[in-house]
Amino acid sequence: MLVLPNIDLVDGKVVRLAQGRYDHQTVYSDDPSAIARTFAQAGATWIHMVDLDAAKSGKPSNSGSVQAVRKAVSAKIQLGGGARNETIIRDMLAAGVDRVIVGSAALSDWQWFEHLLSDTQLACHLALSLDVRGGKLAIHGWKKQLDTTPMELAKRVANSSLAAIVHTDIARDGMLTGINIEETEKLVSATDIPIIAAGGVRSVSDVCRCRQIGCGGVVVGKAYYEGKVDLAEAIAEAGDQSE
């Protein structure tokens, strides 16, 4: 199982939000590249990055920071935020990102997303973001709630070439309250697409639980920055980091 340490970007700085709230923001570094190097030194082969400015505006806003990380480490980059059309997605990939996370755009226009999935060479570089609050999906910076459930969409993408589903429990994100294991396990059982669990990791035991239920990956963010998780230990517990 992959451990994907997290770099969230606002104005070029590494930050963490509490439950996705931009007014509850903690800045951890103004040097994303330095953070990425510490991840690589701990053994990370993937880095989960989110352009939070782009997630709000719909326009890529931290491309310079992403490029700096790309140059600093050999680890693969999974990037979310602002992937609202195919041109932007292909531009992200052309710039050296290995996987693009598509969330709001896919959930707002599912037919368009299915069109992307029909291109198998593109689909294998895409991840679907399913951000959940109270059992229902939320989009546009988690401001708009949908009636659709994550289970419905996980079943729809089964047997496709989609690289992964990133499942985030919004209420737990940045709160150090533990992964929502029960709901994550349901998704793992519902589809053959690898599930990457996010939101709430508080200790290495959460990483172990994700591995036990069959997750393809787990995102580690605030727990690392607050010294709750030793990244090298988490990677060792997760096992094989190749993909």
ROLUMTOR-76028 format. One record per residue: residue number from 1; x, y, z of N, C-alpha, C, O in turn. Coordinates in pm, whole numbers. Each point is the difference from the previous one (the first is absolute). Layout:
   num       nu       nv       nw      cau      cav      caw       cu       cv       cw       ou       ov       ow
   NUM        X        Y        Z        X        Y        Z        X        Y        Z        X        Y        Z
...
END
This chain:
   num       nu       nv       nw      cau      cav      caw       cu       cv       cw       ou       ov       ow
     1       84     -120        0      -84      120        0       87      125        0      100        7       72
     2     -138       90     -153       75      125       -7      -31       91      118     -115       10       43
     3      217       56        7      -19      112       93       34      126      -77      111       16      -50
     4     -209       75       40       18      123      -78        1      119       96     -106       48       39
     5      225        0       -1        5      121       81      -55      118      -78       11        6     -123
     6      -70       88      195      -83      105      -60       65      138        6       54       41      103
     7      -60       28     -217       38      142       -5     -120       77      -54      -32       -9     -118
     8      -34       86      204     -108       89      -41       59      140      -18       76       47       84
     9     -112       18     -194       60      129      -35     -100      114        1     -108      -10      -58
    10      144      118      124      -71      128       -7      106      108      -13       87       14       86
    11      -96       64     -193       98      108      -25      144      -50        8       88       71       49
    12      -64     -193      -98      134      -55       -3       50      -56      132      113      -48        8
    13     -196       54       94       39      -51      132      -66     -134       27     -107      -31      -52
    14      174      -49      136      -53     -130       42      -91       22      120       44       49      104
    15     -170      -85     -120      -98       27      105      -83     -125       28        6      -98      -74
    16      -82      104      181     -104      -99       27     -125       77       43        7       95       77
    17     -120     -140     -129     -129       56       39      -68      -97       96       28     -119        0
    18     -118      171       81      -82      -85       86     -136      -15      -66      -72       99      -18
    19       36     -222      -18     -128      -31      -64      -23       83     -127     -112       35      -34
    20      223       -5      -35      -10       73     -126      -30      148       14      -30       66     -100
    21       38      -12      221      -35      141       22      123       88      -20      101      -14       70
    22     -111      105     -166      112       88      -32       28       99      113      110       55        7
    23     -208      -32       80       22       90      113       58      -73      121       25       61      104
    24       -3     -193     -118       66      -78      103      125      -63      -62        6     -120      -25
    25       93      206        0      118      -37      -77      126       12       86       21      100       69
    26       62     -203      -76      129        1       68      110       -9     -104        0      -91      -83
    27       94      184       86      113       -1      -94      116      -76       63       42       30      112
    28       10     -130     -185      110      -81       52      134       31      -65      105      -24       59
    29     -108       78     -181      126       30      -68      -27       91     -119     -108       -3      -58
    30      209       83       24       -9       79     -124       90      -60     -107       28       65     -101
    31       16     -190      123       90      -67      -95      -51     -142      -29       47      -95       62
    32     -142       79     -153      -53     -133      -33      107      -99      -44      -10     -119       29
    33      112      167      -98      106      -90      -48       76      -63      116       34     -119       -4
    34       -8      197      107       71      -54      117      -84     -107       68       52     -103       43
    35     -182      129      -33      -90     -100       59        1     -127      -84        7     -111       54
    36      -13      126     -185        0     -116      -89      128      -82       16       -4     -123       -6
    37      115      190       25      126      -72       17       -1      -83      129       54     -110        2
    38     -114      162      104       -9      -79      124      -88     -123      -22       27     -107       56
    39     -131      121     -136      -86     -114      -33       80     -107      -74       -6     -118       33
    40       82      162     -134       78      -94      -80      106      -71       85       24     -119      -17
    41       37      194      108      101      -59       87      -58     -107       91       69      -94       39
    42     -198      109       -6      -67      -98       85      -45     -123      -78      -45      -98       59
    43       57      105     -192      -36     -115      -82     -127       12      -80      -44      -97      -62
    44      -16      217       61     -124       18      -76       27       -7     -149       94       62      -50
    45     -177     -138      -21       13      -10     -146     -109       80      -71        6       20     -121
    46     -106       24      197     -107       86      -52      -21      115       96       13      -17      121
    47      -47      133     -175      -37      117       81     -137       48      -47      -24       18     -120
    48      -64        2      215     -135       49      -27        0      152       17       23       50      111
    49      -47       24     -221        0      145        6     -137       54      -38      -68      -54      -88
    50       28      162      155     -128       65      -31       22      150       -9       50       63       93
    51      -87       -6     -207        2      145      -19     -133       54       54     -100        2      -71
    52      101       40      196     -125       44       64      -53      129      -60     -121       23        0
    53      209       61      -49      -46      122      -68      -78      -37     -125     -105       58      -30
    54      156     -156      -44      -67      -44     -122     -131      -73       32      -97       10      -76
    55       95      -83      188     -123      -70       38     -113      100       23     -117      -32      -22
    56      153      151       67     -100      103       26      -35       78     -127     -117       27      -27
    57      220        8      -51      -21       87     -116      -27      -74     -130      -62       54      -92
    58      108     -180       85      -12      -75     -124      114       23      -97       -1      -54     -111
    59      100      133      151      114       31      -87      129      -39       72       22       42      113
    60       66     -121     -179      129      -35       61       73      125       49       19       95      -76
    61       23      -98      203       55      121       62      138      -19       62       66       98       33
    62      -23     -222      -17      128      -27       65       91      -86      -86       74      -85       49
    63      -82      108     -180       77      -82      -94      151       10       25       73      -98      -17
    64      -27      215       58      142       17       27       47      -88      114      108      -59       -7
    65     -189       49      111       35      -85      115       -3     -147      -38       85      -78       43
    66     -184       41     -125       -7     -139      -46      122      -35      -83       58     -107       16
    67      -18      198     -105      117      -23      -83      127      -10       84       89      -80      -30
    68      -80      161      134      117       -5       88       10     -135       70      109      -55       14
    69     -222        2       29       -2     -132       62       39     -106     -102       75      -93       31
    70     -128      106     -153       32      -95     -106      151       -8      -23       55     -108      -21
    71       12      223       25      144        4      -24       79      -50      121      113      -48      -14
    72     -173       60      134       73      -30      123        6     -149       33       95      -45       64
    73     -194      -31     -107       -7     -142       38      -39      -87     -120      -56       48      -98
    74       88     -175      109      -39      -95     -104     -132      -69       30      -54      -72      -83
    75        1       95      203     -129      -58       37     -108       46      -98        6      111      -52
    76     -104     -197       29     -109       36      -88      -94       98       71      -10        1      123
    77      -59       81     -203      -87      103       55     -144      -25      -43      -29      -19     -118
    78      -59       18      217     -144       -6      -23      -55      137       37        9       42      115
    79      -67       29     -213      -38      139       20     -149       22      -16      -61      -46      -96
    80        3      116      191     -141       38       -7      -16      151       11       90       71       46
    81     -208      -24      -90      -28      143        8        3       67     -136      107       16      -59
    82     -223       23        9       -6       76     -124      -10      -81     -127        3       57     -109
    83      -16     -190      120       -8      -84     -120     -144        2      -52      -74      -97       16
    84       37      208      -79     -140       21      -39      -28      -30     -146     -116       -7      -40
    85      220      -12      -42      -23      -35     -140      117      -84      -51      104       -9       65
    86     -123      -51     -181      101      -93      -53      131       70      -34      107      -58       17
    87     -116      181      -63      123       73      -34       87       19      123      121      -22       -5
    88     -181       63      115       76       19      124       59     -132       47      116       -5       41
    89     -194     -101      -47       48     -131       43      121      -41      -82      101      -45       56
    90     -110       59     -187      113      -40      -86      121       90       21      114      -45      -10
    91     -138      173       39      110       91       29       72      -41      129      123        6        7
    92     -199      -48       94       60      -46      126       89     -122      -25      112       -8       51
    93     -163      -85     -129       77     -121      -30      125       33      -82      107      -56       23
    94     -122      146     -119      113       39      -84      108       71       81      118       -4      -35
    95     -159       68      144       95       73       85       73      -92       98       84       45       77
    96     -115     -174      -80       73      -95       83      -76      -61      114       55      -81       75
    97     -182      118      -58      -83      -64      102      -33     -141      -49      -28      -20     -118
    98       31      -77      209      -22     -139      -40     -147      -41        5      -43      -89      -73
    99      -34      155      158     -141      -33       12      -78      126       38       42       76       88
   100     -154      -54     -155      -83      117       28     -129      -45       68      -67      -94      -45
   101       33      162      153     -123      -29       74     -112       87      -55       13      123       -4
   102     -121     -185      -36     -117       72      -51     -114      -19       98      -35     -113       35
   103      -23      223        9     -107       -9       99     -126       71      -44      -90      -61      -56
   104       84      191       81     -121       78      -26      -45       -8     -145     -119      -13      -27
   105      214       20      -66      -36       -3     -142      -65     -132      -37      -96       -3      -78
   106      147     -107      132      -57     -131      -30     -140      -15       57      -90      -51      -66
   107       73       96      190     -129      -16       66     -104       97      -55     -120      -25       12
   108      165      135      -71      -93       96      -60      -42      -41     -140     -109       34      -45
   109      196     -109      -25      -29      -43     -138       54     -142      -18      110      -19      -51
   110     -188      -78       94       47     -138        0       23      -52     -142       91      -79      -23
   111     -172      123      -71       17      -43     -138      137       42      -52       67      -76      -71
   112      -25      198      105      133       48      -39      108      -88       61       98      -33      -68
   113     -113       -5      194      101      -82       65        4     -139      -62      108      -57      -17
   114     -223        2      -18       -1     -130      -67       71        7     -135       62      -97      -44
   115      -73      213      -22       74       20     -124      150       -8       25       73      -61      -79
   116      -26      121      187      143       -8       34       40     -145       26      106      -44      -43
   117     -192      -29      112       33     -139       33        3      -89     -123       64     -105        0
   118     -133      146     -106        0      -80     -123      136        1      -69       30      -86      -82
   119       52      185      116      137        7      -50       88      -71      102       42       60       99
   120      -13     -186     -122       68      -80      101      141       51       31       48      -15      113
   121       17       76     -211      134       54       24       -4      121       93       96       27       71
   122     -207       46      -73      -18      112       91      -53      -47      134       46       46      105
   123     -143     -137     -108      -67      -43      123       97      -57      102      -22       15      121
   124      127      -81     -165       94      -61       93       86      104       72       77      -35       90
   125      -91      162     -128       69      109       69      -99       90       76       33      112       38
   126     -154     -163      -16     -103       77       69      -42      -68      129       -2     -123       10
   127      -32      204       88      -62      -49      123     -130       78       20       -6      120      -30
   128      -95     -187       79     -128       64       29       -5       35      147       22      -85       86
   129      -50      211      -56      -10       45      138     -145       -9       48      -89       62      -58
   130       67     -141      162     -132      -11       62       12       55      141       46      -69       92
   131      -90      194      -75        7       69      128     -137       -7       65     -100       42      -59
   132       94      -96      180     -127      -39       58      -26       71      133       87        8       87
   133     -209       42      -74      -45       58      127     -138      -59       32      -95       16      -77
   134       85      -85      189     -128      -58       39      -52     -102      -98     -121      -12      -19
   135      212      -63      -45      -41     -103      -93      -28       48     -141      -25      -82      -89
   136       29      215       65      -27       55     -133      123       74      -51       84       48       77
   137      -77      -39     -209      115       63      -64       -9      152        4     -109       57       -4
   138      224        9       13        7      146       -1      100       44     -107      101      -67      -22
   139     -129      180      -44       85       50     -109       26      149       18      -50       64       93
   140      131      -10     -185       33      144       -3       54       48      135      -59       86       67
   141      173     -145      -30       60       38      127      -83      -43      119        7       60      108
   142      -87     -166     -130      -85      -58      105     -113       91       44      -56      -15      108
   143       23      110     -195     -106       95       34     -138      -47      -43     -101       39       60
   144       94     -125     -165     -128      -45      -52      -18     -149       25       86      -81      -36
   145     -196       46       97      -30     -140       31      -86      -62     -110      -92       64      -52
   146      122     -188       16      -77      -73     -100      -81     -111       67       27      -38      113
   147     -126      -12     -184      -79     -112       51       65     -134      -30      -35     -102       59
   148      129      102     -153       67     -123      -41       89      -53      113       62       78       72
   149      -56     -209      -59       86      -62      100      130      -47      -64        3      -27     -120
   150      105       17      198      126      -48      -56      -10     -143      -52       68      -37      -95
   151     -153      -44      158      -15     -139      -42      -51       -9     -144       45      -85      -77
   152     -139      172       42      -55       -1     -136      110       22     -104        7      -72      -99
   153       77      171      124      104       32      -99      112     -102        0       59      -28     -104
   154      -28      -27      221      103     -105        4      -40     -118      -85       84      -62      -66
   155     -212       29       67      -49     -111      -82        1       37     -149       26      -85      -85
   156      -55      212       54       -4       42     -141      135      -11      -69        7      -32     -118
   157      101       58      193      133        0      -62       68     -136        5      111      -16      -51
   158     -177      -82      112       58     -134        6       29      -50     -142      -73       27      -94
   159      183     -101       83       43      -60     -127       47      103     -103       13      -32     -118
   160       12      155      163       56      101      -90      152        3       19       56      -76       79
   161        9      165     -154      146       15       13       39      108      100      118       35       11
   162     -215       17       63       27      103      101      108      -50       97       -4     -114       45
   163      100      202      -15      114      -41       83      -37      -17      146       52      -90       67
   164     -141      175      -15      -31       -6      143     -122       85       32      -41       85      -78
   165      -15     -112      194     -103       86       60       58       52      130       46      -77       84
   166      -48      209      -66       45       62      125     -124       30       82      -81       86      -37
   167       65     -156      148     -118       14       85       34       80      124       79      -44       84
   168     -139      162      -72       28       89      113     -125       20       85     -105       38      -51
   169      117      -63      180     -106       31       94       22      144       47       93       27       77
   170     -177       65     -123       20      142       24        2       33      149       82       81       45
   171     -171     -142       31      -10       31      143      127      -37       75       30       58      104
   172       45     -153     -156      122      -45       67      126       66      -53      105       -7       64
   173     -116       71     -182      119       53      -66       68      107       85      -61      100       38
   174      188     -122       -8       77       94       80      -36        3      147       40       91       72
   175     -115     -192      -27      -48        1      139       69     -105       89      -20       -1      121
   176      102      -87     -181       72     -102       76      -94      -89       80       28      -34      115
   177     -141       -4     -176      -99      -81       71       -6     -143      -52      -85      -78       43
   178      173       43     -135        3     -136      -53      -76      -12     -131      -98       71      -23
   179      144     -160      -63      -65      -28     -128     -139      -60       24      -20      -76       95
   180      -74      109     -182     -133      -62        5       12     -139      -64      -28      -19     -118
   181       69      -76      198       29     -134      -49     -124      -69      -55        6      -67     -103
   182     -119       83      170     -121      -70      -41      -43       39     -141      -26      -86      -84
   183       18      216       58      -43       46     -133      105      -29     -106      -33      -31     -114
   184      159       42      151      107      -30      -95       -3     -146      -40       19      -33     -117
   185      -42      -54      212       -5     -143      -29     -116      -34      -94       12      -90      -84
   186     -123      161       98     -113      -22      -91       39       32     -144      -37      -72      -93
   187      111      181       76       44       37     -135       97     -103      -57       -8      -37     -117
   188       99       -9      201       96     -101      -44      -73     -123      -52       41      -61      -98
   189     -151       25      165      -77     -119      -38      -87       24     -123      -40      -96      -67
   190       12      222       36      -96       33     -106       63        8     -139      -72       -2      -99
   191      204       12       91       63       24     -130      137      -64       -6       62      -31      102
   192      -15       11     -226      135      -53      -18      103      112      -15      119      -27      -16
   193     -164      153       21       92      114      -10       68       20      136      -68       -2      102
   194      200       21      -98       69       21      128      -57      121       75      -19      107      -58
   195       -7     -125      186      -52      107       84      114       60       82       71      -71       70
   196      -56      203      -81       97       72       82      -77       74      108      -80       89      -30
   197      102     -126      154      -71       59      113       66      130       42      123       10        6
   198     -206       91       24       53      130       43      -94       61      104     -120      -28        2
   199      178      109       84      -80       72       98       -1      -68      135      -74      -95       22
   200      158      145       70      -10      -45      138      112      -86       54        0      -32      119
   201       97       -7     -203      110      -83       51       61       66      124       35      118       -2
   202      -24     -197      109       55       57      124      120      -77       53       74       50       86
   203      -54     -174     -137      110      -83       48       33     -106     -103      -73      -19      -98
   204      182      -50      121       39     -108      -90     -105     -112        2      -14      -73      -98
   205      -58       60      207     -104     -104        7     -108       23     -105      -57      -97      -50
   206       29      222       15      -96       28     -107       52      -51     -134      -75      -53      -81
   207      204       70       59       62      -52     -122      -13     -152       -5      -32      -56     -105
   208       56       -8      217      -11     -146        6     -143      -46      -29      -20      -99      -71
   209      -79      168      126     -139      -37      -21      -38       15     -147      -72      -83      -55
   210      121      189       -9      -28       18     -142       58     -114      -82      -63      -49      -94
   211      183        6      129       61     -113      -70      -82     -127       22      -20      -78      -93
   212      -27       59      215      -75     -122       33     -132      -11      -75      -44     -110      -33
   213      -21      224        5     -129       -7      -69       16        3     -153      -99       -5      -73
   214      223       12       26       25      -12     -143        9      130      -77      -18        0     -122
   215       47      111      189       18      127      -70      122       -7      -91       96      -71       27
   216     -103      147     -136      115       11      -88       99      105       49      117       -1      -39
   217     -165       90      125       87      105       52      -67       75      113     -119      -15       24
   218      198       96       45      -52       86      106       78      132       -2      123        0      -14
   219     -194      109       27       62      133        1       30       39      145      -87       -7       87
   220      211       48      -63       42       44      134       34      148       -8       91       40      -73
   221     -164       41      150       21      144       -5       34       59      136      116        0       42
   222     -218       50       26       23       71      126       73      -85      103       82       52       77
   223     -110     -182      -73       64      -86       98      153        2      -15       73      -10       99
   224      -27       24     -223      145       12      -22       49      135       48      100        9       72
   225     -169       96     -112       47      136       33       -5       27      150       78       81       51
   226     -168     -148       19      -12       20      144       82     -101       81       -7       -4      122
   227       85      -78     -193       88      -95       69      -70     -122       57       55      -68       86
   228     -175       39     -133      -75     -116       49       38     -128      -74      -14     -110       53
   229       63      125     -176       36     -115      -83      142       16      -50       35      103      -57
   230       46     -206       78      133       -7      -60      -20      -58     -139      -43     -114      -14
   231       75      191      -88      -31      -41     -136       74     -128      -40      -59      -88      -63
   232      184       76      100       76     -120      -34      -63     -123       64       -7     -106      -62
   233      -39      120      187      -65     -112       69     -132      -37      -69      -31     -118      -18
   234      -45      221      -21     -127      -24      -68       23      -74     -131      -75      -92      -34
   235      177      132      -40       32      -65     -128       42     -145       22      -38      -89      -76
   236      116       66      181       41     -136       30     -119      -88       34       -5     -117      -39
   237      -91      172      114     -120      -76       37      -89      -26     -122      -66     -104       -8
   238       65      197      -86      -86      -15     -118       52     -104      -97      -77      -60      -74
   239      208       37       75       57     -100      -89       42       56     -134       39      116       -9
   240      -47     -196      -94       49       32     -134      -52      134      -49     -121       22       -3
   241      212       69      -35      -38      133      -48       11       14     -152      -14      110      -54
   242       37     -220      -13        5        5     -146     -141       -8      -56      -92      -46       67
   243       77       92     -191     -132       -7      -63       13      -32     -147     -101      -10      -70
END
